[in-house]
Amino acid sequence: LDILINANTYNKSNISFVVGSTIKEKYLPKVLNLLDDPREEIRERVIYALSYTRSTLPVSKLLNLLEKDSSILIRKESAYSLGRIGFEGSIPKLKESMTDFSAEVRAAIVSALQQIASREGVPILLSATQDIDNRVRERAIEALSIAPNDTEVIETLIKCLEDIDTHVQYTAALTLGKVKAVRAAPKIITLLNQENSEV
């Protein structure tokens, strides 16, 4: 733990990975206590390390940080960590946190849902395709590739081809190609023929 706390900035990611992937579960309560450290940098390192333990023991604490921590960075990293842990039971709380004012945090939650890759997360991703922030919409569109045979997913992706943001349109087209949505081909061809299309 001393190594994790005192690592210099250059090595902090590698140190966090090594600590997280090698620490024994019986020592996790001591690591979890560090999440109460007032220093944002320490909390960030611990969150990153915990995501590589593959234990569900940190889930409750991480969800609490996602909901209540004042730092956007900590809320964002908590979401990413929950995604790497991959516990489906965290999905209801992830859904609640999609009301976060920070687009960075919402985008991280979407990424977490993609990594968890559960059907339960699909409705949340569908809703996120209508987020006010284009980065969140793009991330949600990419994440919907976890449900390639879902009719509502395909229809939503086709609608996203008409998004006001050209990058979102492009992402929708790529995702439709990835899931092999043949019925989207006419719409994509139409967009390709438009003069200023980026698809």
Residue pairs with C-beta under 8 A, 6 or more apart in sequence:
1 19
1 30
1 31
1 34
3 15
3 19
4 15
4 16
4 19
4 34
4 45
4 46
4 49
5 34
5 42
5 45
7 15
7 16
7 45
12 41
12 45
12 48
13 48
15 45
16 45
16 46
16 48
16 49
16 52
17 48
17 49
17 52
19 49
20 48
20 49
20 50
20 51
20 52
20 53
21 52
21 53
23 31
23 49
23 53
25 53
25 55
25 57
28 50
28 53
28 55
28 57
28 58
29 57
31 46
31 49
31 50
31 58
32 46
32 50
32 57
32 58
32 61
34 42
34 43
34 46
35 43
35 46
35 47
35 61
35 65
37 43
37 46
40 71
40 73
40 74
43 65
43 69
43 71
43 74
44 73
44 74
44 77
47 62
47 65
47 74
47 77
47 78
47 81
48 77
48 81
50 58
50 62
50 81
50 85
51 80
51 81
51 82
51 83
51 84
51 85
52 84
53 85
54 85
55 85
56 85
56 87
56 89
58 81
58 85
59 82
59 85
59 87
59 89
59 90
62 78
62 81
62 82
62 85
62 90
63 78
63 82
63 90
63 93
63 94
65 74
65 75
65 78
66 75
66 78
66 79
66 82
66 93
66 94
66 97
66 105
66 109
67 93
67 96
67 97
69 75
69 78
72 102
72 104
72 105
75 97
75 100
75 102
75 105
75 108
76 102
76 104
76 105
76 108
77 108
79 94
79 97
79 105
79 108
79 109
79 111
79 112
80 108
80 111
80 112
82 90
82 94
82 112
82 116
83 108
83 111
83 112
83 113
83 114
83 115
83 116
84 115
86 115
86 116
86 117
87 116
88 116
88 118
88 120
90 112
90 116
91 113
91 116
91 118
91 120
91 121
91 124
94 109
94 112
94 113
94 121
94 124
95 124
97 105
97 109
98 106
98 109
98 124
98 127
98 128
100 106
100 109
103 131
103 132
103 133
103 135
103 136
106 128
106 131
106 133
106 136
107 133
107 135
107 136
107 139
110 124
110 125
110 128
110 136
110 139
110 140
110 143
111 139
111 143
113 121
113 124
113 125
113 143
114 121
114 125
114 139
114 142
114 143
114 145
114 146
117 146
119 147
121 146
122 144
122 146
122 147
122 150
122 153
125 140
125 143
125 144
125 146
126 140
126 144
126 152
126 153
126 156
128 136
128 137
128 139
128 140
128 143
129 137
129 140
129 141
129 144
129 156
129 160
130 137
131 137
131 140
134 163
134 165
134 167
134 168
137 160
137 163
137 165
137 168
138 167
138 168
138 171
141 157
141 160
141 168
141 171
141 172
141 175
142 171
142 174
142 175
144 153
144 156
144 157
144 175
145 175
145 178
145 179
147 153
148 178
148 179
148 180
148 181
153 179
154 176
154 179
154 181
154 183
154 184
157 172
157 175
157 176
157 179
157 181
157 184
158 172
158 176
158 181
158 183
158 184
158 187
160 168
160 169
160 171
160 172
161 169
161 172
161 173
161 176
161 184
161 187
161 188
161 191
161 199
162 169
163 169
163 172
166 197
166 198
166 199
167 198
169 191
169 197
169 198
169 199
170 198
170 199
173 184
173 188
173 191
173 199
176 184
176 188
188 199
191 197
191 199
192 199
